Each structure stands twice: as structure tokens, then as C-alpha cells.
């Protein structure tokens, strides 16, 4: 009985450690590659500019970059936001890349 509880505890701990604190939901323990909509805008709008901002995470311990909407707007020289997309990619909690794409004028 103790062996089963120990294995369960080890699996739960491993899952927690591999998930990384910078991950977004939904996320997979082994691999994540998702595109998520933001609460801004409507996909049916037309736009003339696109701006992108990225952040990365290593081992779920170190995260750098600015994936904010503001940074993406500045990178695309956008003053009026029409729509925002968010992409996340994470491999085994070892490396994560998070991208915000802003569409606008």
C-alpha cells in the first residue's frame, strides 16, 4: 500500500515540476503548442498593421521577455487595436515560448 502512495506522490510531484509556472492553460505535461484568443477585438475586423512581442521560459525557473499587448503594439506601430492573438509553446517544461500578436491600425 505504501508503494502505491509513494508512486502516486512521485508522479504528482514530477507533473508539478515539469509544468512550469509560466505555462498557460491548457497545457500538456510533455508538450504544449496552443493558440488562444484574447478578450480584445473581433476577428472579423480589417487591419493594416501587425505587431509581435515574445517572452521565453527556461526550465520554468527563468523567464525573460515582454509579451505584453503594449510591447506588440509598439513593435507594430499600432495605435488602434483590432484583435489580439496569444500563442504558447512549451516542451517538457524545459523551454517555453509565449507570443502575443496584435492586429490593428
N, C-alpha and C positions, 0 to 999 in steps of 0.2 A: 504494500500500500504506500509506503514512504517513497519508493522508487518512482511510482506514477506521479505523485505530487511533486517530486523533485524535477522530473522531466517537464511537467507542465509549467512549473515555475521558470525553468531554464528557457523554454520556448517563449514564454511571455516576456521575459527579460530580453532575449535576443530580438524579438519583434519590436520591442520598445526602442532598443539601441539602434536598430537598423532603420527605423522610421525617420529619424532626423527631425529636429524641432522646426526646421524651416520648410518642411513639406506642407503642401496644401491638400485638402480633401477634394475629391477622392484620391487616395494614394495607394500604391501597391508596395508590399514589403520588398520585393525583388526589383521591380522596375515600374516606373511611372512615366507616362507621356500623355498629358491631357491638355485640352484647350477648354478654357472656361470663360463664359461671358461675364462681363462686369455689369454693375447696376446702372451704367451710364449709357444713354443713347438708344438708338434703334438701328438695326442692321439695314433697313430699307433706305436710309438717308444716303445722299450722294456726298462725296468728299473730294477734295483736291490735294490733300497732303496726308502723309503717314509719318508718324514718329515712333521710334522703338527705344525702350530702355530695358537693361538687363541687370540681374544680380545672380551670383553663384554661391553655392554652398559646398563645402568640403567636409566630409565625414559627419555632417550635421553639427559640427563643432565650430567651424569658421564660416561666416557668411559675409560677402562683400558685394558692393554694387548698389545702384539706385534704380530699382524697377518701378518707381512711382509714376503716376499719371503725369505729374508735373514735369519730371525729367523727360518722359516721352514727348510731351508737348514741346518742350524746349528743343529737343533733338530734331523734331519735325517742323519747328517754327509754326506751331499751331496755336491759334488764339481762340478758336471756337471748336469745342469737342463735339463730334457727331456720334462716335461709337468707340468702345474700348474692348479689346480682347486681352486675355491673360493666358499664357502658356506655361506649363510646368513640365520639366523632365527631371527625373531622379533615378539613379541607378544604384540599387542596393544601399541607399543612404550614404554612399561614398561620394557621389558627385551629383549636384543638383544645379539646374539652370532654370531661371524664372524670368519670363519675358512679358512685358506689357507693351501692347501696340495700340496707339491712339490714332484714330482716323478723324480728320476734320478739315477746317479751312484756316 
